Amino acid sequence: MQIQLLSDLHLEIERPGKALYHFEIPKTAECLALLGDTGCTAHEALFDWLRVQVERFKAILFVAGNHEPYGWTMSKSHARLRAFEAETSGRFIFLNQTRIDLSPTLTVLGCTLWSFLDPVELSANSVKDFQRIEKFDASGRSALHLSDVAWLNEAVTRIANEEPERKVLIFTHHAPTIHGTSDPKYAGQSNASAFATELTSAPCWRSGTVALWAFGHTHWCCDFERNGIRVYSNQRGNQEGKENFDVGRVLSF
């Protein structure tokens, strides 16, 4: 099984000499995973671009990031993604606390995994999200974080107990561990909790069932192992020439 995995394409951001929602992805696998901040669901151009990809790839696994709902409520953004999913005969899959079995021994679990905000840092954290997503605040974000973590813990534990032959790939937008998932120059900054939550002591990490955890959001590409899990990201970010980003990189399982 091969998956071409990318995140943070930010097709909604203006770049010199490039039109919005124009980005070529060379096809190097049948399955494409987009782990958030692809664009804004309020822009129909996002879905025009996604329709092109649906025609090219056998399956697209799509995680929503924090930019997808900009300009709308979270529920309206999710509804638009569900409506698009219904158009594609199963070729576009919105991962929102979703399990997908890729084979008899390989499963993907996907969700946004909004990070847990340190209350001390709330004044410095994610103000843009609270301003740009309608009817969204710190309490709502906290509820989403807790819901995603509870779902991941339950889903991974159930697979470990009932289907021990399976290996699990977890796809999220926010990072599941702190160290190594962001540019080291940002270490210790007050907004760190907006990007990552330390989950290495959680049941979903310690089960022995998870082979890989892939994420986005930090605009930092990485590939390392922590406590038996491969931690991976391949992020374009909002500027061209991001170090180590490879649009054609494929993961094989």
Secondary structure, DSSP 8 states (H G I E B T S, - for coil): -EEEEEB---TTS-BTTB-TT-------SSEEEEES-S--TT-HHHHHHHHHHHHH-SEEEEE--SSTTTTSBHHHHHHHHHHHHHHTTTSEEE-SSEEEEEETTEEEEE--------GGGTTTSSHHHHHHSBT--HHHHHHHHHHHHHHHHHHHHHHHHH-TT-EEEEE-SSBS-STTSS-GGGTT-TTGGGTB---TTSHHHHTS-EEEEE--SSS--EEEEETTEEEEE-B--SSTT-TT--TT-EEE-
